[in-house]
């Protein structure tokens, strides 16, 4: 059911007023049913990727928009990202959380914006003095972005993402009814995003830094751990050999996990002789630690597992 059609048959009626005839009531009920189906699908989604990729067409059809992008906030990088399918591969778009783009501004401000002409600088300036529209995507693809309805995806007071609808079909702008329906969808997405984060929250691991900084994916980490277990190797060796993770990146990840300084290996680094007094080389090799320096009576120890109190 198209919103435009509902607006035509309900000409002159303000939002919230009772429908004037049976046909209009049927159309309104059909619209609500479609909206309910979408919210149920969002709640039933197994992961965020399923929401970002598989549910877009249903939302587009309901709100009669030409394109849609659903973003998730990456708080570490101060960006929002969206995933899309390209053949069998999953690609990713990233946008800074700032006024340098409309979706980035919505993530920054937490405000809904309904824009009639994305190229109208005066219209954008009325929203925010520094707001810009990045038209390089249009130039690259030959597609013209005109109307935009962009709103935050929130849970409680936190912004977890952004939903961006582009170009209203058969109308000059997105309507108040579109805004209300989009708000319902964004509220549902906020609950779903929160639940997904809560469901996947787990104990900190040695490789969280690699995941957070998108050096590897969760699936790659799972495969590496499985391969290490099957071949009786260290996951670190598998990650470096098969997934292109550098020693420095591994070190940064371990340093973050253990909350201590990572020191890169240097076979030319001298160890003060007084620190090795009464320490046997075999003992140090078996226990994988060695003293590095003594500064004001505080000895720095290099070791493989700083959480192992017996060492």
C-alpha positions in Angstrom: 0.0 0.0 0.0 1.4 3.3 -1.0 1.5 6.3 1.2 1.0 8.6 -1.8 -2.2 6.8 -2.6 -3.4 7.2 0.9 -2.7 10.9 0.8 -4.6 11.2 -2.5 -7.7 9.4 -1.2 -7.5 11.4 2.0 -7.0 14.8 0.5 -7.6 17.6 2.9 -7.6 15.4 5.9 -5.0 16.2 8.6 -2.9 13.5 10.3 -4.7 11.9 13.1 -8.2 12.5 11.8 -10.7 9.6 11.3 -10.8 8.2 7.7 -13.8 9.5 5.7 -14.8 6.2 4.0 -14.5 2.4 4.2 -11.9 2.2 1.4 -9.6 4.6 3.1 -10.0 2.6 6.3 -9.0 -0.5 4.5 -5.9 1.1 3.1 -4.9 2.4 6.5 -5.3 -1.0 8.0 -3.3 -2.6 5.2 -0.5 0.0 5.8 -0.5 -0.8 9.5 -0.4 -4.5 8.8 2.6 -4.0 6.5 4.3 -1.9 9.2 3.7 -4.6 11.8 5.1 -7.3 9.5 8.3 -5.2 9.1 8.7 -4.6 12.9 8.2 -8.3 13.5 10.8 -9.2 10.9 13.3 -6.8 12.6 12.8 -8.4 16.0 13.1 -11.9 14.4 16.4 -11.0 12.7 19.4 -13.2 13.8 22.0 -10.5 13.4 22.5 -6.8 12.4 23.7 -7.8 8.9 20.3 -9.5 8.3 18.6 -6.2 9.2 21.0 -4.0 7.2 20.8 -6.1 4.0 17.6 -8.2 3.9 14.9 -5.8 5.2 15.5 -2.8 3.1 13.2 -3.6 0.2 10.2 -4.1 2.6 10.8 -0.6 4.1 11.2 1.0 0.7 8.0 -0.5 -0.5 6.1 0.7 2.5 7.3 4.2 2.5 7.5 4.6 -1.3 11.1 5.7 -1.3 13.6 5.0 -4.1 16.6 4.2 -1.9 17.4 3.4 1.7 20.5 3.1 3.8 20.5 1.9 7.4 23.6 2.8 9.4 25.1 1.5 12.7 27.2 3.7 15.0 30.8 2.7 15.4 31.6 4.6 18.6 35.3 3.8 18.5 36.0 5.3 15.1 33.3 8.1 15.5 31.7 6.8 12.3 28.5 5.3 11.1 28.6 2.3 8.7 26.3 0.4 6.5 26.7 -3.0 4.9 25.5 -4.1 1.4 25.7 -7.2 -0.7 27.7 -7.2 -4.0 27.4 -10.6 -5.5 28.4 -13.1 -2.8 30.5 -10.5 -0.9 29.4 -8.0 1.8 30.7 -4.4 1.3 30.7 -1.5 3.7 30.1 2.2 3.6 31.5 4.5 6.3 30.6 8.1 7.1 32.1 10.3 9.8 29.8 11.5 12.6 29.9 15.2 11.7 28.0 17.9 9.8 30.1 17.0 6.7 27.2 14.8 5.5 23.4 14.7 6.2 23.5 11.2 7.7 26.5 12.0 9.8 24.8 15.1 11.1 21.7 13.1 12.1 24.0 10.7 14.0 25.7 13.7 15.7 22.6 15.7 16.6 20.1 12.9 17.1 17.6 15.0 15.1 15.2 14.0 12.3 15.7 16.0 9.1 13.3 16.1 6.1 14.9 17.7 3.1 13.1 18.7 -0.1 16.3 19.5 -2.2 19.7 18.1 -1.1 21.4 20.5 -3.5 19.7 23.6 -1.9 22.4 25.1 0.3 20.0 27.6 1.9 17.7 24.7 3.0 20.7 22.9 4.5 21.9 26.0 6.3 18.5 26.4 8.0 19.1 23.0 9.6 22.8 23.7 10.5 25.2 26.3 9.4 27.9 23.8 8.6 25.7 21.1 7.1 26.9 19.8 3.7 25.6 17.4 1.1 28.3 15.1 -0.3 27.3 15.0 -4.0 30.4 13.0 -5.1 28.3 9.8 -4.9 25.8 11.3 -7.3 28.6 12.3 -9.7 30.1 8.9 -9.5 26.9 6.9 -10.1 24.9 9.4 -12.2 22.0 9.1 -9.7 20.5 12.4 -8.4 19.6 12.6 -4.7 16.9 15.1 -4.1 14.5 14.5 -1.2 15.9 12.9 2.0 14.2 11.7 5.1 16.9 10.9 7.7 16.3 10.0 11.3 18.3 8.6 14.2 17.9 5.0 15.5 17.8 5.3 19.3 17.5 3.2 22.3 16.9 5.1 25.6 18.9 8.3 25.1 21.7 6.7 23.0 21.9 7.0 19.2 22.8 3.5 17.8 22.3 4.2 14.1 20.7 6.2 11.3 18.0 5.4 8.7 18.2 7.4 5.5 15.4 7.4 2.9 16.1 9.0 -0.5 13.8 10.3 -3.2 10.1 10.0 -2.5 8.3 8.2 -5.4 5.4 10.2 -7.0 5.7 13.1 -4.6 7.8 16.3 -4.1 8.7 15.5 -0.5 8.3 13.0 2.3 5.1 13.6 4.3 4.3 13.8 8.0 2.8 10.3 7.7 6.1 9.1 6.3 7.9 10.6 9.2 5.6 8.9 11.7 5.9 5.5 10.0 9.7 5.9 9.8 9.9 6.8 13.5 8.1 3.5 14.3 10.5 1.6 12.3 13.5 3.4 13.8 12.2 2.8 17.3 12.0 -0.9 16.5 15.5 -0.9 15.0 16.8 0.8 18.2 15.4 -2.0 20.3 16.8 -4.6 17.9 20.2 -3.1 17.7 20.4 -2.9 21.5 19.3 -6.5 21.9 21.8 -7.6 19.2 24.6 -5.8 21.1 23.5 -7.3 24.4 23.2 -10.8 22.9 26.7 -10.7 21.4 28.3 -9.1 24.4 30.9 -11.6 25.6 34.0 -11.8 27.8 36.9 -9.6 26.6 39.3 -11.6 24.4 42.9 -11.1 23.4 41.8 -10.2 19.9 39.1 -7.6 20.5 41.4 -4.9 19.2 41.6 -6.7 15.9 37.8 -6.9 15.7 37.1 -3.4 16.8 39.5 -1.9 14.3 38.2 -4.2 11.5 41.6 -5.9 10.9 39.8 -9.2 10.9 36.1 -10.2 11.0 34.4 -12.3 13.7 34.1 -15.2 11.2 37.8 -15.0 10.4 38.6 -15.1 14.1 36.3 -18.1 14.6 38.0 -19.9 11.7 41.5 -19.1 13.0 40.7 -20.4 16.5 39.1 -23.5 15.1 42.1 -24.1 12.8 44.5 -23.5 15.7 42.7 -26.0 17.8 42.6 -28.7 15.1 46.3 -28.2 14.2 47.4 -27.7 17.8 48.9 -24.3 16.9 48.7 -20.9 18.6 45.8 -18.8 17.2 48.4 -15.9 16.9 50.4 -18.0 14.5 47.4 -18.8 12.4 46.2 -15.2 12.3 49.6 -14.0 11.2 50.2 -16.7 8.7 46.7 -17.1 7.1 45.0 -13.7 7.7 47.7 -11.2 7.2 47.7 -9.9 10.8 51.0 -8.3 11.6 53.1 -8.9 14.7 52.6 -5.2 15.7 48.8 -5.5 15.4 48.9 -8.7 17.6 51.0 -6.8 20.1 48.6 -3.9 20.2 45.7 -6.3 20.8 47.5 -8.1 23.6 48.6 -4.8 25.1 45.0 -3.6 25.2 43.7 -6.9 26.6 46.3 -7.1 29.4 46.2 -3.3 30.0 50.0 -3.0 29.8 52.7 -1.8 27.4 53.5 -3.8 24.3 57.2 -3.9 23.5 58.3 -5.1 20.1 61.0 -7.7 20.0 64.5 -6.4 19.5 67.4 -9.0 19.8 69.9 -6.1 20.2 68.3 -4.8 23.3 70.7 -5.2 26.3 69.5 -6.6 29.6 71.3 -5.2 32.7 73.4 -7.9 34.2 72.4 -7.1 37.8 68.8 -8.1 36.9 69.9 -11.5 35.8 71.7 -12.2 39.1 70.6 -15.6 40.5 68.3 -16.2 37.5 69.0 -19.3 35.4 68.6 -19.1 31.6 66.7 -22.4 31.5 64.2 -21.1 34.1 63.5 -17.9 32.1 63.0 -19.9 28.9 60.6 -22.4 30.5 58.6 -19.6 32.1 58.7 -17.2 29.2 59.7 -14.0 31.0 62.8 -11.8 31.4 63.6 -8.6 33.3 64.2 -5.6 31.0 65.1 -2.6 33.1 65.1 -1.2 36.6 63.9 2.4 36.9 63.9 3.9 40.4 63.5 0.4 42.0 60.7 -0.5 39.6 61.6 -3.5 37.5 59.9 -4.0 34.0 59.3 -7.6 33.2 58.7 -8.9 29.7 56.4 -11.9 29.7 53.9 -13.8 27.6 51.0 -13.8 30.1 50.9 -10.9 32.5 47.7 -12.3 34.1 49.5 -15.4 35.2 50.3 -14.6 38.9 52.5 -17.7 39.4 55.0 -16.2 37.0 
